Amino acid sequence: MLRAISFGAAPPSARFSFGARARRLHVCIAALMIVGFTGAASAKETYKFDPSGSTIGFSVHQFLGTTRGKFTSFNGRIEIDREHPENSSVTVQIEVRSIDTQIKKRDDHLRSAEFFDVGRFPRITFKSRGVKRADLQSADILGELTMHGVTKPITLHVKLLTPLNDTARTRWSVTTEPITRRDFNLMFAPAAESVSGISQTVAINIEIEAKSAN
């Protein structure tokens, strides 16, 4: 005779096992959701400078002419937060020894202890402290410029030159108020300064291309 098949309640041990597994599943799902939302909230796009496509240049008046130069060795990092642009950041390091004005004798003089003194102050650095967005493609970056052992506040006016939806690379034009040499103790000996005809103000010409590091 066939035995009747019971569809009644599961044994207590089975109910306990199933309940424990369900609770563990709920905990895992909750943990994954927390991690996911935290990652989304803090996600930033990271870009590294591409020196081959970038220029950090300057120009200064001397008598009736203009001397132009650039730095050829530098690196930088850009962190872009598209949801909250004010949380974006920029850091830059420039190797002063890489200065190039197309005249070796002049470059050697600029590297010497009489001017940049690269032995003591080998780098120029910039570190952002805040970002003020002007519109979709431009912003002001407030930060600190350190040069020749002196740190001064500076504001960089940046404009995006690449499409907003291009996340593989980014290109920016950068302008700022002219830098005054005296503010950074970048002065020649008094006798040389008086006859050099070199302006106290130095105009900055920067264009940066950076590639995604994500």
C-alpha positions in Angstrom: 0.0 0.0 0.0 1.4 3.4 -1.0 2.4 5.7 1.9 0.8 9.1 2.0 3.1 11.9 1.0 3.1 14.8 3.6 3.2 18.4 2.4 3.2 19.8 5.9 5.7 22.1 7.6 9.4 21.4 7.2 11.3 20.0 10.2 12.6 22.7 12.7 16.2 22.0 11.6 15.4 22.6 8.0 13.5 25.8 8.8 16.6 27.1 10.8 19.0 26.3 8.0 16.9 28.1 5.4 16.4 31.1 7.6 20.1 31.4 8.3 20.9 31.3 4.6 18.3 33.9 3.8 19.7 36.2 6.5 23.2 35.8 5.1 22.0 36.5 1.6 20.3 39.7 2.7 23.5 40.8 4.5 25.5 40.2 1.3 23.1 42.1 -0.9 23.1 45.0 1.6 26.9 45.1 1.7 27.1 45.1 -2.1 24.6 47.9 -2.4 26.5 50.0 0.1 29.8 49.5 -1.7 28.2 50.2 -5.0 26.6 53.5 -3.9 29.8 54.6 -2.1 31.9 54.0 -5.2 29.5 55.8 -7.4 29.4 58.8 -5.0 33.2 59.1 -4.8 34.1 58.2 -8.4 36.4 60.6 -10.1 38.1 60.6 -13.5 41.8 60.7 -13.3 44.0 62.1 -16.1 47.8 62.3 -16.3 49.7 65.0 -18.3 51.0 64.1 -21.7 54.1 66.2 -22.1 54.4 65.4 -25.8 51.2 67.3 -26.4 51.5 70.0 -23.8 53.2 73.3 -23.4 54.2 75.2 -20.2 55.7 78.4 -21.6 56.4 82.0 -20.6 57.4 85.3 -22.1 59.1 88.4 -20.7 59.8 91.8 -22.2 63.5 92.8 -22.5 64.2 96.3 -23.8 62.1 96.5 -27.1 61.9 92.8 -27.6 60.3 89.7 -26.0 62.1 86.6 -24.8 60.1 83.4 -24.9 60.8 80.1 -23.2 59.3 76.9 -21.9 59.9 74.0 -19.6 60.2 70.7 -21.3 60.1 68.3 -18.3 57.0 68.2 -16.1 54.2 66.0 -14.9 50.8 66.5 -13.5 47.6 64.9 -12.4 44.0 66.0 -12.9 41.1 64.6 -10.8 37.7 65.5 -12.4 34.4 65.1 -10.5 31.7 65.9 -13.1 28.9 65.7 -10.5 30.7 68.1 -8.1 33.3 70.1 -10.1 34.3 71.9 -6.9 35.8 68.6 -5.7 38.1 68.4 -8.7 41.8 68.9 -8.2 45.1 69.5 -10.0 48.8 68.9 -9.0 51.8 69.8 -11.2 55.6 69.4 -10.9 58.0 71.2 -13.2 61.7 70.4 -13.4 63.4 73.8 -13.5 66.5 72.4 -15.1 64.5 71.8 -18.2 64.1 75.5 -19.0 64.6 76.2 -22.7 64.9 79.7 -24.2 66.8 78.5 -27.3 70.1 80.0 -26.0 72.2 77.6 -24.0 74.4 80.3 -22.3 71.3 82.1 -21.1 69.6 78.9 -19.9 72.7 78.0 -18.0 72.7 81.4 -16.3 69.0 81.0 -15.4 69.7 77.6 -13.8 72.6 79.1 -11.8 72.6 80.2 -8.1 72.2 83.8 -9.3 68.6 83.1 -10.5 66.6 79.8 -10.2 69.4 78.0 -8.2 68.2 74.6 -9.4 70.6 72.9 -6.9 68.5 74.1 -4.0 65.2 74.6 -5.7 64.9 71.9 -8.4 61.1 72.1 -9.0 58.2 74.4 -9.4 55.0 73.0 -8.0 51.3 73.8 -8.1 48.6 72.3 -5.9 45.0 73.3 -6.2 43.0 74.3 -3.2 39.6 74.8 -4.8 37.7 75.0 -8.1 35.0 77.5 -9.1 33.1 76.5 -12.1 32.3 79.4 -14.5 30.3 77.4 -17.1 30.3 73.9 -18.7 33.7 74.3 -20.2 35.6 76.8 -18.1 36.5 77.3 -14.4 38.9 79.1 -12.1 41.3 76.9 -10.2 42.6 78.4 -6.9 45.8 77.0 -5.7 49.4 77.6 -4.4 52.4 78.1 -6.6 55.8 77.2 -5.1 58.9 78.5 -6.9 62.4 79.3 -5.7 61.4 78.3 -2.1 58.5 80.8 -2.0 54.8 79.8 -2.0 52.1 82.3 -3.3 48.4 82.0 -4.0 47.5 81.9 -7.7 44.3 81.5 -9.7 44.4 79.6 -13.0 41.7 80.3 -15.6 41.1 77.1 -17.5 39.0 76.4 -20.6 38.2 72.9 -21.9 39.2 72.5 -25.6 38.0 68.9 -26.1 34.3 67.8 -26.3 32.6 67.2 -22.9 31.9 63.6 -23.7 35.5 62.7 -24.6 36.7 60.8 -21.5 39.8 59.2 -23.1 41.7 62.5 -23.2 41.2 66.1 -22.2 42.9 69.3 -23.4 42.9 72.7 -21.6 44.1 76.2 -22.2 45.3 77.9 -19.1 45.8 81.6 -18.4 46.7 83.6 -15.3 47.8 87.0 -14.3 51.4 87.7 -15.0 53.8 86.6 -12.3 56.1 89.2 -10.7 59.7 88.0 -10.4 60.3 90.0 -7.2 57.5 88.1 -5.4 59.5 84.9 -5.8 62.9 86.5 -5.1 63.9 85.8 -8.8 66.2 88.8 -9.1 69.7 89.1 -10.6 72.5 90.8 -8.8 71.6 94.6 -8.4 74.2 95.7 -11.0 73.0 93.2 -13.5 69.3 93.9 -12.8 69.7 97.6 -13.4 71.1 97.2 -16.9 69.3 94.0 -18.0 66.2 95.7 -19.2 64.2 92.6 -18.2 60.6 93.3 -17.1 59.5 92.3 -13.6 56.4 90.7 -14.9 56.4 87.3 -16.7 53.4 86.2 -18.9 52.4 82.5 -18.7 51.4 80.4 -21.7 50.1 77.0 -20.9 48.2 74.3 -22.8 47.8 70.9 -21.3 46.8 67.6 -22.9 46.1 64.8 -20.5 45.2 61.1 -21.0 42.8 59.0 -18.9 44.5 57.0 -16.2 41.3 55.1 -15.2 
